[in-house]
C-alpha cells in the first residue's frame, strides 16, 4: 500500500528559487492533532480565566475622562490655528518691513 503524501510549492516574493515541501499523511495527522489540542487548551484557559470585567463607575469615569481629553484636543487645535493665523500676519508685516528697508 502506498503512503499518501502532499507536495507544496512555496514561491517567495523576494527570491526566484522555488521550494518544494513534501508532507506525509502521518505528519499532516500530527499537525492537525496539535492544532486541535492547542485550540482546546486555549478554550479551556479562556473558560478558567475569564476576562476582567469593568464595573459601571469605572466605565463612567473613563468615559468622562475621554470626553475631557477630546475637548482639550479640540481647544489645542483651535489655539494652534489661531497661532498659525497670527504667525502668518507677523510674517506678512516682516516682509513689508524688509521690503521698505530695501527700497530706502
DALINQUI-V88678 format. One record per backbone hydrogen bond with DSSP energy under -1.0 kcal/mol. CO is the residue of the C=O (numbers start at 1). NH is the residue of the N-H. Records with the same first field share a line. If there is no record, write none. Layout:
CO: NH, NH
//
This chain:
4: 25
6: 23
8: 21
10: 19
19: 10
21: 8
23: 6
24: 28
25: 29
26: 30
27: 31
28: 32
29: 33
30: 34
31: 35
32: 36
33: 37
34: 38
35: 39
36: 40
37: 41
38: 42
39: 43
40: 44
41: 45
42: 46
43: 47
44: 48
45: 49
55: 59
56: 60
57: 61
58: 62
59: 63
60: 64
61: 65
62: 66
63: 67
64: 68
65: 69
66: 70
67: 71
68: 72
69: 73
70: 74
71: 75
72: 76
73: 77
74: 78
75: 79
76: 80
77: 81
78: 82
79: 83
80: 84
81: 85
82: 86
83: 87
84: 88
85: 89
86: 90
87: 91
88: 92
89: 93
90: 94
91: 95
92: 96
93: 97
94: 98
95: 99
96: 100
97: 101
98: 102
99: 103
100: 104
//
